[in-house]
Amino acid sequence: MATGRLAASRPSSGAFTAIYTVPGGKDAIVNIRVGVTSGSVESSICLAITSTNVNPTVVDYLYCDYVLYSGSEPLNETGIPLTAGNTIWIKPATNTVNCHVYGVETASLG
């Protein structure tokens, strides 16, 4: 059972990057934290969750064109239940965004 930080990334701008995929036979409860690095310019992001490891479409978006500002509070999404194969994706407008996924993986109940 994995706990704590499950993934961390500083994705490239302009394209969706898979940040975390729940392993087969597991369920997870995750918290997602996205922020602009200190001293950087603002950046907009799209954040999505898909049921499989395929590029997201508009129906998968949690946020799109959400603007993050340097020095302000990061975006925090907490308590998100996921099942095996669910994938978290992010697409930042700049190369100044960090994304962290924290949580708990457990044996699947389904």
Protein Blocks (a to p, Z undefined) as FASTA:
>chain_A
ZZhjfbdcdddehiacdfbdcdehiacdddddddddehiacddddddddfbdcdddfklp
mbghiacdehiacdddehiacdehiacddddfbfkbccdddddddddfZZ
